[in-house]
């Protein structure tokens, strides 16, 4: 979705008034069951890819992985949790690159 569409969800559902690349809602009511919704801003993905000098596909893979990791119980509010999340994202990206023969990062 667009930045403005995701901003509206952020404002209405989370009471946040800022742009974000992803919003994840965990809808599971049983431990060990993954059930949720992930909303992604294509505009943020493109901007992040340009900012971090990475391919759009890699940034999109990172953000999708981030949302799935949240649904699996990963957190990112503390520095320690953020580091664990980033390590898991990086492993996930490598897995996706291997599985789908994605092009290497364009640095």
N, C-alpha and C positions, 0 to 999 in steps of 0.2 A: 504494500500500500504506500501511499505518499506520506511525506512528513506531516502534512496537515491532518490527514486521516488518523495517523497514529497519535499525534498530539491530542486530538479530540478524545481518543480512548484513554490516554494518559490523564487528561484533565477529569473526565467523567468517572473513570473507574478507580484511579489511584490518587486523585487530588493533586497531581503534579502538573506544573505548568512549564514543562521544558520538553524539547525534542529528545528523542531517544532512538536507538537503532532497533530495539526489540522490547516487547512486553510479553511475559510468559505468565499464564494463569494455570496453576495446578488445580485440576478439577477432581483428582483422585480422592476417593474416600476410604481406600484400603492401602496399607503399606505394601510395597512391592508391585503395585499396579501403576503403570504410567498412563495418565489420562489428563490431557490439558489442551490449551490453546496457545499458539504462538503467533504473534503479530510482528511483522518486520517492515521497516521503512526502507524501500528501495533507494530513496533519496539519501538517507544516512549511510547506507552501504556504499553507494557510489562516492560520497564525500570522504568517508573513512578510507576507502581504497586509494583515493587520490592523496589524502593526507599521509597515509602510512606507506605509500608507494608499493601497493600490492594489487594483484589482479582482483577485479570485481568478484569473480567466482570464489577466490580464496577468502575474501572478506565475508561473502555470503555464507560460505561453509563454516567460518568461525562463528558467525552469529547464530546460525541454525544449531550448531553444536552447543553453543552457550545456552540456548533455550532448552534443548534436550537435557543438558546436564542439570539445569535447574529442576526439571521434572524428575530427574533421578536423585534429587536431594542435595546437589551441590549448592553452596551459598557463595556470595561474593561481597558481603558488606564489610568484613574485616580484611586487613592486609594479608593475613595468613590464608583466609578462605579465598581471597582473590588470586593469590599465587597458585593454590591448588586448582582453582577453576582454569586459570591460564594454561597450566601444565596439561590438564585434561583436554582443553580445547586444542592445544598443539598436537597431542596424540591423535585426537579425532581427525584433525586436518590431514595428518600423515596417512591415516587409514583411508580416508576418502580419496586422497591423491593416488594411493596405490590401487584401490578398488576401481576407480574410474579413470585412471590414467590422466589425471588433471595436469595441466602445464605447470612447470615450476614457477615460483614467485618471480616477478619481473623487476628485480632490484637493479 
